[in-house]
């Protein structure tokens, strides 16, 4: 048995897949929400305190100004 991921383009394709499932040719598996990888910005949002972020921004700005 092989697993494949497909992108359904329209309702006709969805109906066809449901028909194939009904006659036993395939099984439609709903995607797990955990398998979808969130963006790193969403994953780590709020992991740093606002004070830490402010200090890091100031340090970055001072390092950038050293090049000028």
C-alpha angles and dihedrals in degrees: 000000000000128000120217133180117220135184112225109222100186145353093269090062090047091050090050092052091048090050091051089050091050093054092047099251095121144356122234111222119197113230117253113240090221091061091063108089113224121220114272090241089057093043095053099032110136095011092118125056118243090244092055091049091050091051092048091050091051091049092049091050092050091049091050091049090054088068093056 
